[in-house]
Each structure stands twice: as C-alpha cells, then as structure tokens.
Amino acid sequence: MVVEIRNYRSNDFQQVLKLLQNNMEFDFISEEVLEEKLTGDPGWNPKSTFVTQKEGRVAGFMQGVYRNVRGVRYGYIKLMAVEKESRKQGIARAMYLQLEDYFERNKVDAVRIYDVPLNYFMPGIDPRYTAAVCFAERMGFVRNGDTSNLDIDLQHQNWSEQTKIEELKAQQIEVSRATEADRAEITELLGTDWHLWQYEVDRAIESSPPSLHIARLNGKVLAFAAHNANNKGTGWFGPMLTHNDMRGKGIGGVLLKLCLQDMKNEGLEKSIIPWVGPIPFYAHQANAKVARVFWRYEKKLTTPKI
C-alpha cells in the first residue's frame, strides 16, 4: 500500500471536494464554498495545505492558515477530513505534524481548530464528529470553550419593518442598502476593535446587489448588518455592528430583518446565525433556535511573554 503526504495541488480540487462531501456527514460543502475556503482565503497558501494520497486517491485533507490577531500569531486547522475506511491509521496525525512544523517555522504562537477569523466554514468542532474530538485531544489541544449556531426559519415569518423604518426616519435615522460609496465610512465604524470583519464587509459590499444594510444618524453610518459574506449561498448572516450611541433604538432588529428578507427573497429556507454571543437577541427578534454547538480547542506552541 502506497501512502504519500504532500502539499495540495490545484488538480486535487475535485477529489478533495468529494472527500469532504462523503465524509462530513453533518455538513455539505459545495464547489463554490470550497473554492471560497481555499483560494478565496486572504491567507491561502498551498504550502500549509496537505493531502494524503493512498493508492492513487485523496484519502485525507488538512488546510492550515495563520492570522495575526491583535498581536498574537494564530495558526488554524481550517478544514480537515479523512475517509472513514482510512481512519485510525495515523493519517490525520501525520498531516498535522507537518502543518505544526510549518506553523513553528512561521513563528505561530498557538493553533486553533476551525474558528478562523475572516473566512471559516464552522466555528469549532461539532462534537458529533467524535473522531475529530479524539484527534484534537490526542494531539495536545485543550478545549477552551464552546459556541453555537442558530437557525432561523425564513419562509414562515414576516420580516417587514417598514413601520419601524418610518419611526426611525422621524429620529433622523436613515436605513438603506449599502453601496460602494459607503465602504470608507463602514471601515471607519469598524475601527481597530472590529477590523477583522473588514474582509466580510468587503465581500458583502461587492455582492450584487450588496448584501449589507446600514443605518445613518444625521448622515453618518453608525450601524450595519451583512449576510452572504461567508459561506456564500448557505444563508449565513453577519457580521452586524451598532455604535454605542445607536443602541437601544431597535436598529439592530431592523437591519437583521432586512437581511433575512433578502435571503427569503433568494428562496432560502433558513438563515444560519453563526458563532453566536447574544442568543436572546436573535431568539426575540427572529425566533432563532440553537441548532448546533461547537467545541473550541487551542494548542500553545510558544510560552506567553510575562
């Protein structure tokens, strides 16, 4: 039996797609989304992406990327899969050791699994993927929390907010779909605290039509909500941001529902609110339900400076 671990090549794409589709039983990844996760990633590098070739077929896959997040260099396992019949043979471990070596050579401080800022497929390990949980813990990763995805039924709810939009207008708050001309103001609103959302904001603005709605107070953009900025075509919502001066006025709910109406108009059955913090907000505004829970894992590669 000939088994080879090597870097990903562009002509591996269809085999990798088939591997992911056949071995991720709780998810479906389309050709468009896989392209978005690979070459569409701002940190894409085939040198940190590995395939295991076994008897002429791709039997394993692991994509790594790294980001500088507020001064910390994080590496990420962004996607991974091993075909069911080849598990428990050390394939994931062998690919990871090569990826970890790559990260160490690039002075990465810590490695996380799946929860990749800017461009990600899922925000952690769904524990139903028991093999992935076992892999993480055997490789020295430590569970450091969890997060949730919510689902919203789009087709059996009314998302009209016209009355509320008129009420806001009387308070000098204008709600509209964003345009290219709004990009600079939205970037200013993101500032340094939320600059990691810039990638998704840019993708939303560049959609046709832009999948981003904004609210202006006295002509200045102080809130926005986006959709279809990540995992395009799946009903992905976010990011959303409201300036402190605009909170408590119901603007977030309005912007959320404008995005939900867009997705309903596209014929989608549901919207996914990923990596959620404020569950009560979405439950109240849109009858959102917790649909999936994800475990987050991290492995330190360097000793923190004191």
C-alpha positions as CSV (number, residue, x, y, z in Angstrom):
1,M,0.0,0.0,0.0
2,V,1.5,3.3,-1.1
3,V,0.6,6.3,1.2
4,E,2.0,9.8,0.4
5,I,1.5,13.0,2.3
6,R,2.2,16.1,0.1
7,N,1.1,19.6,-0.4
8,Y,-2.2,20.4,-2.1
9,R,-2.2,20.9,-5.9
10,S,-4.9,22.7,-7.9
11,N,-5.7,19.4,-9.7
12,D,-6.7,17.8,-6.3
13,F,-9.7,20.1,-6.0
14,Q,-12.4,17.7,-7.2
15,Q,-11.1,14.8,-5.2
16,V,-10.9,16.9,-2.1
17,L,-14.4,18.1,-2.7
18,K,-15.6,14.5,-3.0
19,L,-13.7,13.6,0.2
20,L,-15.3,16.4,2.2
21,Q,-18.8,15.7,0.8
22,N,-18.6,12.0,1.5
23,N,-17.0,12.1,5.0
24,M,-18.5,15.2,6.7
25,E,-21.9,13.7,7.5
26,F,-23.3,16.7,9.3
27,D,-22.4,19.2,6.7
28,F,-22.4,19.8,3.0
29,I,-19.8,21.9,1.2
30,S,-20.4,23.0,-2.3
31,E,-17.9,23.5,-5.0
32,E,-18.3,27.3,-4.7
33,V,-17.9,27.3,-0.9
34,L,-14.8,25.1,-1.1
35,E,-13.2,27.5,-3.6
36,E,-14.1,30.3,-1.2
37,K,-12.4,28.4,1.7
38,L,-9.3,27.7,-0.3
39,T,-8.1,30.2,-2.8
40,G,-10.7,32.7,-1.5
41,D,-8.9,32.9,1.8
42,P,-6.8,36.0,2.3
43,G,-4.0,33.8,3.8
44,W,-4.3,31.0,1.2
45,N,-1.1,29.0,0.9
46,P,-0.8,25.5,-0.6
47,K,2.4,25.1,1.4
48,S,0.2,24.9,4.6
49,T,-2.4,22.6,3.0
50,F,-1.8,18.8,2.8
51,V,-3.4,15.8,1.1
52,T,-2.8,12.2,1.9
53,Q,-2.7,10.2,-1.3
54,K,-3.4,6.5,-0.8
55,E,-3.5,4.0,-3.7
56,G,-3.9,6.9,-6.2
57,R,-6.8,8.7,-4.4
58,V,-7.0,11.5,-1.9
59,A,-7.8,9.8,1.4
60,G,-7.1,12.7,3.7
61,F,-7.0,16.5,3.6
62,M,-5.9,19.3,6.0
63,Q,-5.9,23.0,5.3
64,G,-3.9,25.4,7.6
65,V,-3.8,29.2,7.6
66,Y,-2.5,31.7,10.0
67,R,-3.5,35.2,11.1
68,N,-2.1,38.0,13.2
69,V,-5.0,38.7,15.7
70,R,-4.3,41.7,18.0
71,G,-0.6,40.9,18.1
72,V,-0.9,37.1,18.5
73,R,0.0,34.8,15.6
74,Y,-2.6,32.1,15.5
75,G,-2.5,29.1,13.2
76,Y,-5.7,27.3,12.3
77,I,-6.7,24.0,11.0
78,K,-9.4,25.4,8.7
79,L,-10.7,22.2,7.1
80,M,-9.8,18.5,7.6
81,A,-11.2,15.1,6.7
82,V,-10.0,11.5,6.5
83,E,-12.1,9.0,4.6
84,K,-13.9,6.7,7.0
85,E,-12.2,3.5,5.8
86,S,-8.8,5.0,6.4
87,R,-9.3,6.3,9.9
88,K,-7.3,5.1,12.9
89,Q,-4.2,4.7,10.7
90,G,-2.4,7.9,11.8
91,I,-3.3,9.9,8.7
92,A,-4.6,13.0,10.5
93,R,-1.7,12.9,12.9
94,A,0.8,12.7,10.2
95,M,-0.7,15.7,8.3
96,Y,-1.0,17.7,11.4
97,L,2.7,17.2,12.4
98,Q,3.7,18.6,9.0
99,L,1.3,21.5,9.5
100,E,2.6,22.2,13.0
101,D,6.1,22.2,11.7
102,Y,5.1,24.8,9.1
103,F,3.5,26.9,11.9
104,E,6.5,26.7,14.1
105,R,8.8,27.8,11.2
106,N,6.5,30.8,10.7
107,K,6.6,31.7,14.5
108,V,2.9,30.9,15.2
109,D,2.1,31.2,18.9
110,A,-1.0,29.0,19.2
111,V,-3.1,26.7,17.0
112,R,-6.9,26.6,16.9
113,I,-9.3,24.3,15.1
114,Y,-11.9,25.7,12.6
115,D,-12.7,29.1,14.3
116,V,-10.8,31.1,11.7
117,P,-11.5,34.8,11.6
118,L,-12.4,36.4,8.2
119,N,-13.2,33.2,6.3
120,Y,-14.3,30.0,8.0
121,F,-16.6,27.0,7.5
122,M,-17.6,26.3,11.1
123,P,-16.6,28.0,14.4
124,G,-15.3,24.9,16.2
125,I,-15.7,21.1,16.3
126,D,-19.2,19.8,16.3
127,P,-18.7,17.1,18.9
128,R,-20.8,14.7,16.9
129,Y,-17.6,14.4,14.8
130,T,-16.2,12.2,17.6
131,A,-13.1,11.3,15.6
132,A,-12.2,15.0,15.3
133,V,-12.6,15.5,19.1
134,C,-10.3,12.5,19.7
135,F,-7.8,13.7,17.2
136,A,-7.7,17.2,18.9
137,E,-7.2,15.8,22.4
138,R,-4.6,13.3,21.3
139,M,-2.6,16.0,19.6
140,G,-2.4,18.1,22.7
141,F,-5.2,20.6,22.1
142,V,-7.1,21.8,25.1
143,R,-10.8,22.6,25.0
144,N,-11.3,26.3,25.9
145,G,-15.0,27.0,25.5
146,D,-17.8,26.5,23.1
147,T,-20.1,28.5,20.8
148,S,-23.4,28.0,19.0
149,N,-25.0,28.3,15.6
150,L,-28.7,29.4,15.5
151,D,-31.2,28.6,12.7
152,I,-34.0,31.0,11.6
153,D,-37.0,29.8,9.6
154,L,-37.2,32.3,6.8
155,Q,-40.2,31.2,4.9
156,H,-42.9,31.1,7.7
157,Q,-42.2,34.5,9.2
158,N,-42.9,38.1,8.1
159,W,-39.8,40.3,8.0
160,S,-41.4,43.6,7.1
161,E,-40.1,46.5,9.2
162,Q,-41.4,49.4,7.2
163,T,-43.3,50.9,10.1
164,K,-40.2,50.8,12.3
165,I,-38.1,52.3,9.5
166,E,-40.5,55.3,9.3
167,E,-40.3,55.7,13.0
168,L,-36.5,55.8,12.8
169,K,-36.6,58.3,10.0
170,A,-38.5,60.7,12.3
171,Q,-35.5,60.4,14.6
172,Q,-33.1,61.4,11.8
173,I,-32.0,57.8,11.3
174,E,-32.0,56.6,7.7
175,V,-31.9,52.9,6.8
176,S,-30.7,51.8,3.4
177,R,-28.8,49.2,1.4
178,A,-25.1,50.0,1.4
179,T,-23.3,50.9,-1.8
180,E,-19.6,51.1,-2.7
181,A,-19.6,54.7,-1.7
182,D,-20.3,53.7,1.9
183,R,-17.3,51.4,2.2
184,A,-14.9,54.0,3.8
185,E,-17.5,55.1,6.4
186,I,-18.2,51.4,7.4
187,T,-14.4,50.8,7.7
188,E,-14.2,53.8,10.0
189,L,-17.0,52.4,12.1
190,L,-15.1,49.1,12.4
191,G,-12.1,50.9,13.8
192,T,-9.4,48.8,15.4
193,D,-11.8,46.8,17.6
194,W,-13.7,45.1,14.8
195,H,-11.2,45.4,11.9
196,L,-11.2,41.6,11.5
197,W,-14.7,42.0,10.0
198,Q,-13.4,44.1,7.1
199,Y,-12.9,41.1,4.9
200,E,-16.6,40.0,5.3
201,V,-17.8,43.6,4.9
202,D,-15.9,44.0,1.6
203,R,-17.4,40.7,0.3
204,A,-20.9,41.8,1.2
205,I,-20.5,45.2,-0.5
206,E,-19.1,43.5,-3.6
207,S,-22.2,41.2,-3.9
208,S,-24.8,42.1,-6.5
209,P,-26.8,43.6,-5.0
210,P,-24.8,44.5,-1.9
211,S,-25.8,42.1,0.9
212,L,-25.3,44.7,3.6
213,H,-27.7,47.2,5.1
214,I,-26.7,50.4,7.0
215,A,-28.3,52.9,9.4
216,R,-27.2,56.6,9.3
217,L,-27.8,59.1,12.1
218,N,-27.6,62.7,10.8
219,G,-25.9,61.4,7.7
220,K,-23.2,59.3,9.4
221,V,-23.1,55.5,9.2
222,L,-23.3,54.1,12.7
223,A,-24.7,50.6,12.2
224,F,-24.7,47.8,9.7
225,A,-25.7,44.2,9.2
226,A,-24.5,41.8,6.4
227,H,-25.2,38.4,5.0
228,N,-23.8,36.1,2.4
229,A,-20.3,37.4,3.3
230,N,-19.1,34.0,4.2
231,N,-20.1,30.5,3.0
232,K,-22.0,32.2,0.2
233,G,-25.4,30.8,-0.7
234,T,-25.9,29.0,2.6
235,G,-28.0,31.7,4.4
236,W,-25.0,32.8,6.5
237,F,-25.8,36.0,8.5
238,G,-23.3,38.5,9.8
239,P,-21.3,40.4,10.8
240,M,-23.5,43.0,12.5
241,L,-22.4,46.1,14.4
242,T,-24.2,49.0,16.1
243,H,-22.3,52.0,17.5
244,N,-22.9,52.6,21.2
245,D,-24.7,55.8,20.5
246,M,-27.3,54.0,18.5
247,R,-28.1,51.1,20.8
248,G,-31.5,50.7,22.4
249,K,-33.4,52.2,19.4
250,G,-34.3,48.9,17.7
251,I,-31.9,49.4,14.8
252,G,-30.2,46.0,15.1
253,G,-33.5,44.3,14.8
254,V,-34.4,46.3,11.7
255,L,-31.1,45.6,10.0
256,L,-31.3,41.9,10.9
257,K,-34.8,41.6,9.3
258,L,-33.8,43.4,6.1
259,C,-31.0,40.8,5.7
260,L,-33.5,38.0,6.5
261,Q,-35.9,39.3,3.9
262,D,-33.1,39.4,1.3
263,M,-32.4,35.7,2.0
264,K,-36.1,34.8,1.9
265,N,-36.3,36.5,-1.5
266,E,-33.5,34.4,-2.7
267,G,-35.6,31.3,-1.9
268,L,-33.6,30.1,1.1
269,E,-35.5,28.1,3.7
270,K,-33.4,29.1,6.6
271,S,-30.7,31.5,7.8
272,I,-27.7,30.5,9.9
273,I,-26.5,32.8,12.7
274,P,-23.0,31.5,13.4
275,W,-20.6,31.9,16.3
276,V,-23.3,33.5,18.4
277,G,-22.9,35.6,21.5
278,P,-26.2,37.2,22.2
279,I,-28.6,34.3,21.8
280,P,-31.6,36.1,23.5
281,F,-31.4,39.0,20.9
282,Y,-31.9,36.6,17.9
283,A,-34.4,34.5,19.8
284,H,-36.5,37.6,20.5
285,Q,-36.1,39.3,17.1
286,A,-36.4,36.3,14.8
287,N,-37.5,33.2,16.8
288,A,-34.0,31.8,16.3
289,K,-33.2,28.3,17.7
290,V,-29.9,26.9,18.8
291,A,-29.2,24.3,16.1
292,R,-25.6,23.3,16.7
293,V,-23.0,23.6,19.4
294,F,-19.2,23.6,18.7
295,W,-16.3,22.9,21.0
296,R,-13.3,25.2,20.6
297,Y,-9.8,23.9,21.0
298,E,-6.4,25.5,21.3
299,K,-2.7,24.3,21.5
300,K,0.1,26.6,22.6
301,L,3.2,26.5,20.6
302,T,5.2,29.2,22.4
303,T,5.4,30.3,26.0
304,P,3.5,33.6,26.6
305,K,5.7,36.5,27.5
306,I,5.4,37.8,31.0
